Amino acid sequence: MRSTISTRHAVIGAGAAAAAALALAATTLSAQAVSGGGYSYQQQGCTKSADRNDQPQHTDPGCHNATAQINAGSGDYAQRWHVLSINSDQLPNGQSPHSGSVSADPGQGTQYTLRFDTGTGSFILVNPIGFATDVATWLAGGGAGPFPLPSTNQLVGTMGTPSAGLDQSSAQKRSLTDAATSQQFYFGADDNLDNGEHDSVNPNDYHHKDSRVADGPSDGGAIQANTHVQGDPSDPAGLIAKNVDPTDMHDPVKAADAGTGACADGVCAGADTSHRKMYQGGCSSCADQSVYNDQNSTNWRSPDCNGQSVQNENDCGANWQNGNESGNIYGPYSERGAYYTDPGVFVYQDPDPQASPEFQGVTGYPLCELYAGTMGVWFCSMQVVPSPGAATEVAPASIAATPTVAPQQRISVVPVQHATPQPATAPSAQTESGAPSGGTTGLPLPPLPPLPLPIALQ
C-alpha cells in the first residue's frame, strides 16, 4: 500500500491551492483523473501516463506538477488564450521541485517564456529518526550546548548551478473581444510534488488494457473560477434568463462557476457551484452517478489495490476479504461510469481504483459520503434532507426521504441500479476482461435505513 507521504504532499498541494484561491483555477474541460476541484492532467500539460509506476525517472516535456494559470476566450483549454502561467516542472522520482517557468502571451503574436532552475534537485534529506534521537538526547542533557540543527547540505541537498533563460515563440494575435465573456483562473497540483512520486498505473499491464485505466496521477487537486456569460448585453431580460436559473438545482448560475477540492489516498473533499464531472470510468452502460450516492455501486476492491506498482494493480480482486486479492485493476475500473458533483460541499470515496484507500482503518471502507447543497443533504448515500427545489417535507431523521422532483430541475427518479452486496464468503467470478460478473463482494455495511431511489443526472 502506498506510503502516507503522498497524503502529506497531496494535502500540501491542496493547501497551496487554497492559499492561491485568489489565483484560481480549473477549466470547463471535464476532469478525468483521480482528483478534486476540476484538476485536469491535460491542463497540467501532461499525458495520462506521465507518472506511470514502471518508469519512475520519466518526465513529459512541458508537464507540470503545479501550475497557476490565467486563460481567456471561448472553447476548451487547448483553444483558449493562455495569458499567463506560473509552472513547476514534473520531477523524476527522488527529486524535489527545482525548475519551472513563467509564460506570458500579451496577445500580440508572441509568447514569452522565462525558464528557470535553482540547481537544487534534493530537498530535506534529514533522517527523521536520527534527528528525533538527536533532539531527545539534547533534551535529556538539559538543553546543554547548541540545538542539534541538521547541517546545511542536509536541508537543501547538493547545490547545482542555477540557470535561467528567456524563450520566444509565435502565437495567435488576440484582441480584448476574445476575452469579452469567458475568462478562466486555474491552480492545479498533484502528488508528483512529493519528490517525484510516480504511482499511476503501468499502461502496458494486463495486455495493455490498463492503458484505459491510466488517467493522470493518483492524487490531485485544484481551485478554479470560470466565467462564460451568454446572451446579448443589449437585452437585459434575455441576458438574465440565459445566465441565471434558480430552479436549476445543478447549475443555478450559468454565467460563472467556481470550485475547489482535492483527493488524497482515496478520500476526496471540496466545494463547487456547478454540476461537474469528477471521474469517468470504463462502463459505458452505467448511469451517471453522484459522488455522494455511491455506497453499493461497485465491487469494493482490496485496500492494496492502487497504482503504486504492477503488483498493486493486480491486487484488485473482489474476493479480497477471503484472502484472494488476485484481480486486475481493469475490473473495478470497468464497473464505474461517470461521477459528478453538484453545488455544495462534499466528502466522498474516490471512485478511481488508482487511488489507494489509505484511510480504511480510520474511516471504514467504503467511506460514508457527506454532502450538503442544492440537492439537499446526503449521508451514507441517503438523502436525509430534500433538495430545496423538491416539493416534499423533510422526513423523520430515521427514514430517508424520497424526493419529489420539480420538473424544472432536469432530473428524474429511476430504479435502483446499485449492485447488491453479497456475504464475504460468496465467490466472485471474473470475466476475461477482469471485471467481476454476478454478485458483488465487499465489506458489509452497518444496518442503515432503506435507500431512496437514486437521482439520475441528465
C-alpha positions in Angstrom: 0.0 0.0 0.0 1.2 3.5 -0.8 3.1 5.4 1.8 1.2 8.2 3.7 3.9 10.6 2.4 1.7 11.0 -0.7 -1.1 12.0 1.6 1.0 14.7 3.1 2.1 16.2 -0.2 -1.3 15.9 -1.8 -2.7 17.8 1.2 0.2 20.3 0.8 -0.7 20.7 -2.8 -4.3 21.2 -1.9 -3.3 23.7 0.8 -1.2 25.6 -1.7 -4.2 25.7 -3.9 -6.3 27.0 -1.1 -3.7 29.6 -0.4 -3.8 30.6 -4.0 -7.6 30.7 -4.1 -7.4 34.3 -5.3 -5.1 33.0 -8.0 -7.5 30.5 -9.5 -8.5 27.5 -11.2 -10.0 24.9 -13.3 -11.3 24.6 -16.8 -14.6 23.6 -18.1 -12.8 20.7 -19.6 -14.0 17.6 -17.7 -11.5 16.3 -15.1 -11.0 12.6 -15.6 -8.0 11.9 -13.3 -8.4 10.8 -9.7 -8.7 14.3 -8.4 -10.8 17.1 -6.9 -11.7 20.6 -7.8 -11.6 20.1 -11.5 -8.0 19.1 -11.7 -7.0 18.1 -15.3 -3.8 16.3 -16.3 -4.3 17.8 -19.8 -4.3 21.3 -18.3 -1.1 20.4 -16.4 0.5 19.8 -19.8 0.9 16.1 -19.1 -0.1 12.8 -20.7 -2.4 10.4 -18.8 0.6 8.1 -18.2 3.1 10.8 -17.2 3.5 9.3 -13.7 3.4 5.6 -14.6 4.9 3.4 -11.9 7.2 1.4 -14.2 9.2 4.5 -15.4 10.0 6.4 -12.2 12.6 8.6 -13.9 10.5 9.5 -16.9 9.2 13.1 -17.3 7.0 14.5 -20.0 8.3 17.7 -21.6 6.0 20.6 -20.6 4.3 18.6 -17.9 3.8 20.5 -14.6 3.1 19.1 -11.1 1.8 22.5 -10.2 0.5 25.4 -12.3 -1.3 28.6 -11.8 -3.0 30.0 -15.0 -5.0 32.9 -16.4 -6.7 31.9 -19.6 -9.3 33.7 -21.7 -11.6 33.2 -24.7 -14.2 30.6 -25.7 -13.5 26.9 -26.3 -11.8 24.3 -24.1 -8.4 24.7 -22.6 -6.4 23.9 -25.7 -8.3 26.5 -27.7 -8.0 29.3 -25.2 -5.8 32.3 -25.0 -3.1 31.4 -22.4 -2.5 34.8 -21.0 -0.2 33.9 -18.1 1.0 30.8 -16.3 3.5 30.0 -13.5 4.6 26.4 -13.5 6.6 23.9 -11.6 8.1 21.1 -13.8 7.3 17.5 -13.4 10.0 15.6 -11.5 11.7 12.2 -11.8 11.4 10.1 -8.7 13.8 11.2 -5.9 13.9 14.9 -6.8 12.0 17.8 -5.3 10.8 21.0 -7.1 13.7 23.0 -8.5 12.7 24.1 -12.0 9.8 25.7 -13.8 8.7 28.5 -16.0 6.7 31.7 -16.2 4.9 32.1 -19.5 3.1 35.2 -20.8 1.1 35.9 -24.0 0.1 39.5 -24.3 -1.9 38.8 -27.4 0.4 40.5 -29.9 1.6 37.3 -31.7 4.5 36.4 -29.5 4.6 34.2 -26.3 7.4 34.8 -23.9 8.6 32.0 -21.5 11.1 32.5 -18.8 12.6 29.1 -17.8 14.5 28.8 -14.5 16.3 26.1 -12.4 17.5 26.8 -8.9 20.1 24.0 -9.3 18.8 22.2 -6.2 17.4 18.8 -7.0 17.1 17.4 -3.5 15.1 18.7 -0.6 15.1 18.0 3.2 17.4 15.0 3.3 17.1 14.8 7.1 16.8 11.4 8.6 13.7 11.9 10.8 14.6 9.1 13.2 18.2 10.3 13.6 17.1 13.9 14.0 14.5 12.9 16.7 17.1 10.9 18.5 19.5 13.9 18.5 16.8 16.2 19.8 15.8 13.7 22.6 19.4 13.4 23.6 19.8 17.2 23.7 16.7 17.5 25.9 17.8 14.7 28.2 21.0 16.6 28.7 19.1 19.6 29.9 19.5 21.5 26.7 23.2 22.0 27.1 25.0 23.2 24.0 23.5 24.3 20.7 20.3 22.8 19.4 21.2 19.9 17.1 20.2 21.5 13.8 20.8 19.5 10.6 23.7 20.6 8.5 23.1 22.9 5.6 23.7 20.1 3.0 21.0 18.0 4.7 18.5 20.8 4.4 19.0 21.8 0.8 20.9 19.0 -0.7 23.7 19.4 -3.2 23.6 22.7 -5.0 24.0 22.7 -8.7 24.3 25.7 -11.0 21.2 27.9 -11.1 20.1 28.9 -14.6 17.5 31.0 -16.3 16.7 31.8 -19.9 14.0 33.6 -21.9 12.4 32.0 -25.0 10.1 33.5 -27.6 7.6 31.6 -29.8 4.9 32.7 -32.2 1.3 32.9 -31.0 -2.0 33.9 -32.4 -2.8 37.6 -32.3 -5.6 38.4 -30.0 -7.9 41.2 -29.1 -9.9 42.1 -25.9 -13.0 40.8 -27.7 -11.5 37.3 -27.5 -11.9 37.5 -23.7 -15.1 39.6 -23.5 -17.3 36.9 -21.9 -15.0 34.0 -21.0 -12.1 34.1 -18.5 -10.6 31.3 -16.5 -8.4 31.1 -13.4 -6.8 27.7 -12.6 -4.5 26.4 -10.0 -3.8 22.6 -10.0 -1.3 20.4 -8.2 -0.6 16.7 -7.9 1.4 14.3 -5.9 4.4 14.3 -8.2 5.4 17.2 -6.0 6.2 14.5 -3.4 9.8 14.1 -4.5 8.8 12.9 -8.0 6.3 10.3 -6.9 5.2 8.0 -9.8 2.3 6.0 -8.7 -0.2 5.8 -11.6 -0.8 2.6 -13.5 1.6 0.9 -16.0 -0.5 1.1 -19.2 1.3 -2.0 -20.6 0.0 -4.3 -17.9 -2.9 -6.8 -18.4 -2.4 -7.0 -22.2 -2.3 -3.2 -22.4 -5.9 -2.9 -21.0 -4.6 -0.9 -18.2 -3.9 1.9 -20.7 -7.6 2.6 -20.4 -7.3 2.9 -16.6 -4.5 5.4 -16.8 -5.9 8.9 -16.4 -3.2 11.0 -14.7 -1.6 10.9 -11.3 -3.2 9.1 -8.3 -3.9 12.2 -6.4 -4.5 15.8 -7.4 -6.4 19.0 -6.5 -7.4 22.3 -8.0 -9.0 25.7 -7.4 -11.0 27.1 -10.2 -13.0 30.1 -11.3 -14.7 30.4 -14.8 -16.9 32.9 -16.5 -19.0 32.1 -19.6 -21.6 34.7 -20.0 -24.2 34.1 -22.7 -26.6 36.4 -24.4 -26.8 40.0 -25.8 -25.9 42.8 -23.4 -28.5 45.0 -25.2 -31.2 42.6 -24.0 -31.0 42.7 -20.2 -34.0 40.4 -19.6 -32.7 37.8 -22.1 -29.2 38.1 -20.6 -30.6 37.3 -17.1 -32.7 34.4 -18.4 -29.8 32.8 -20.1 -27.3 33.2 -17.3 -29.3 32.7 -14.1 -31.9 29.9 -13.3 -32.7 29.5 -9.6 -34.9 26.5 -10.5 -31.9 24.5 -11.9 -30.5 22.8 -8.8 -27.5 21.5 -10.8 -26.4 24.8 -12.3 -28.3 27.8 -10.9 -25.7 30.4 -12.0 -24.8 29.7 -15.6 -22.7 32.8 -16.2 -19.9 31.6 -13.9 -18.7 28.7 -11.8 -16.1 28.1 -9.1 -14.9 25.2 -7.1 -12.1 23.7 -5.1 -11.1 20.3 -3.9 -8.5 17.6 -3.6 -8.1 13.8 -3.2 -5.6 12.1 -1.1 -5.3 8.3 -0.7 -8.8 7.6 -1.6 -10.6 10.4 0.2 -11.9 13.5 -1.6 -13.3 16.7 -0.3 -14.3 20.0 -1.8 -16.9 22.5 -2.7 -18.4 23.5 -6.0 -21.0 25.8 -7.5 -22.0 23.7 -10.5 -22.6 20.2 -11.8 -19.1 19.0 -12.7 -17.7 15.7 -13.9 -15.1 14.4 -11.4 -14.3 11.0 -12.9 -15.0 8.8 -15.9 -14.7 5.0 -15.5 -14.9 2.4 -18.2 -18.6 1.4 -18.0 -20.4 3.0 -20.9 -23.8 1.5 -19.9 -23.7 2.7 -16.3 -26.0 5.5 -15.3 -24.3 8.8 -14.3 -23.5 8.7 -10.6 -23.4 11.4 -7.9 -20.2 11.2 -5.8 -22.4 11.5 -2.7 -24.5 8.5 -3.6 -22.2 5.6 -4.2 -22.2 3.1 -1.3 -23.1 0.0 -3.2 -22.5 0.7 -6.9 -19.3 -1.4 -7.4 -17.4 -4.4 -6.1 -15.3 -2.7 -3.4 -11.7 -3.6 -4.1 -8.9 -4.6 -1.8 -7.2 -1.8 0.2 -4.0 -2.9 -1.6 -5.5 -2.1 -5.0 -3.9 1.1 -6.4 -1.5 2.4 -9.0 1.7 2.3 -6.9 3.2 -0.8 -8.6 2.2 -3.5 -11.1 1.7 -5.8 -8.1 -0.8 -3.4 -6.6 -2.5 -3.1 -10.0 -3.2 -6.9 -9.7 -4.4 -6.8 -6.1 -7.8 -5.6 -7.1 -9.9 -8.8 -6.7 -13.4 -8.5 -5.3 -12.8 -11.6 -3.2 -10.0 -9.9 -1.2 -11.8 -10.4 2.2 -11.4 -14.1 1.8 -7.7 -13.7 1.3 -7.8 -13.7 -2.5 -6.7 -10.3 -3.8 -6.0 -11.5 -7.2 -7.7 -9.4 -9.8 -6.6 -6.7 -12.3 -7.3 -3.0 -11.7 -9.2 -3.0 -15.0 -12.0 -4.9 -13.2 -13.1 -2.1 -10.8 -12.4 0.4 -13.5 -14.8 -1.3 -15.9 -17.6 -1.2 -13.3 -17.6 2.6 -12.9 -19.2 5.2 -15.2 -19.3 9.0 -14.9 -19.2 10.6 -11.4 -20.5 14.2 -10.8 -20.5 16.7 -8.1 -23.3 19.2 -7.5 -23.4 22.7 -6.0 -22.5 22.4 -2.3 -19.8 20.9 -0.1 -18.9 17.2 0.0 -16.7 14.4 1.2 -16.6 11.1 -0.7 -14.6 8.0 -1.6 -12.5 8.4 -4.7 -14.1 6.2 -7.4 -10.8 5.8 -9.3 -9.2 2.4 -8.5 -5.7 4.1 -8.9 -6.4 5.7 -5.5 -5.2 3.8 -2.5 -7.8 3.6 0.3 -5.1 4.6 2.7 -7.5 5.6 5.5 -9.5 2.4 5.5 -8.6 1.6 9.1 -9.7 5.1 10.2 -12.8 5.8 8.2 -14.0 2.3 7.3 -14.3 1.2 3.7 -16.2 2.3 1.7 -16.2 5.8 3.0 -19.5 7.2 4.2 -20.2 10.2 1.9 -21.3 13.6 3.1 -23.0 16.3 1.1 -25.0 19.5 1.7 -26.1 21.7 -1.1 -28.7 22.4 -3.7 -29.6 18.7 -4.0 -30.3 18.5 -0.2 -28.3 16.8 2.5 -27.0 13.3 2.0 -25.4 10.9 4.4 -24.0 7.5 3.5 -25.9 7.5 0.2 -29.2 8.5 1.8 -30.9 11.8 1.3 -31.9 12.9 4.8 -33.0 16.4 3.8 -34.6 17.0 0.4 -33.4 19.5 -2.2 -34.8 23.0 -1.8 -36.3 22.6 -5.2 -38.2 19.4 -4.3 -41.8 19.8 -3.2 -41.6 17.5 -0.2 -41.4 17.7 3.5 -38.3 16.6 5.4 -38.7 13.0 6.5 -38.0 11.9 10.1 -34.3 11.5 10.8 -34.7 7.7 11.0 -36.2 7.4 7.5 -34.6 8.6 4.3 -36.9 10.8 2.2 -37.8 10.0 -1.4 -37.7 13.4 -3.1 -40.5 14.7 -5.2 -38.7 16.5 -8.0 -39.7 19.8 -9.5 -39.8 19.5 -13.3 -37.5 22.4 -13.8 -34.7 20.5 -12.2 -34.0 18.4 -15.3 -33.6 15.3 -13.2 -35.6 12.1 -12.9 -36.0 9.3 -10.4 -35.1 5.9 -11.7 -35.0 2.4 -10.3 -32.0 1.5 -8.1 -29.1 0.4 -10.3 -26.7 -0.4 -7.5 -25.2 -3.8 -7.2 -26.4 -5.7 -4.1 -23.5 -6.6 -1.7 -23.2 -10.3 -1.0 -21.8 -12.0 2.1 -18.0 -12.0 2.2 -18.0 -15.8 1.6 -19.6 -15.6 -1.8 -17.1 -16.1 -4.6 -16.9 -13.5 -7.3 -16.3 -14.8 -10.9 -14.0 -12.9 -13.2 -14.7 -12.4 -16.8 -11.8 -12.3 -19.4 -11.8 -8.6 -19.1 -11.1 -8.8 -15.4 -14.5 -7.3 -14.5 -16.4 -9.3 -11.9 -19.6 -10.9 -13.0 -22.7 -11.7 -10.9 -23.0 -10.6 -7.3 -20.6 -8.3 -5.5 -18.3 -9.0 -2.7 -17.0 -6.4 -0.2 -17.1 -5.1 3.3 -20.6 -5.4 4.9 -22.1 -2.1 5.6 -23.7 -1.4 9.0 -27.5 -1.6 9.1 -29.0 1.6 7.6 -32.5 2.8 6.8 -33.8 1.9 3.3 -32.0 3.6 0.5 -34.1 6.1 -1.5 -34.3 5.8 -5.3 -31.2 7.4 -6.6 -31.4 10.5 -8.7 -30.1 10.1 -12.3 -28.5 13.2 -13.5 -29.3 14.2 -17.1 
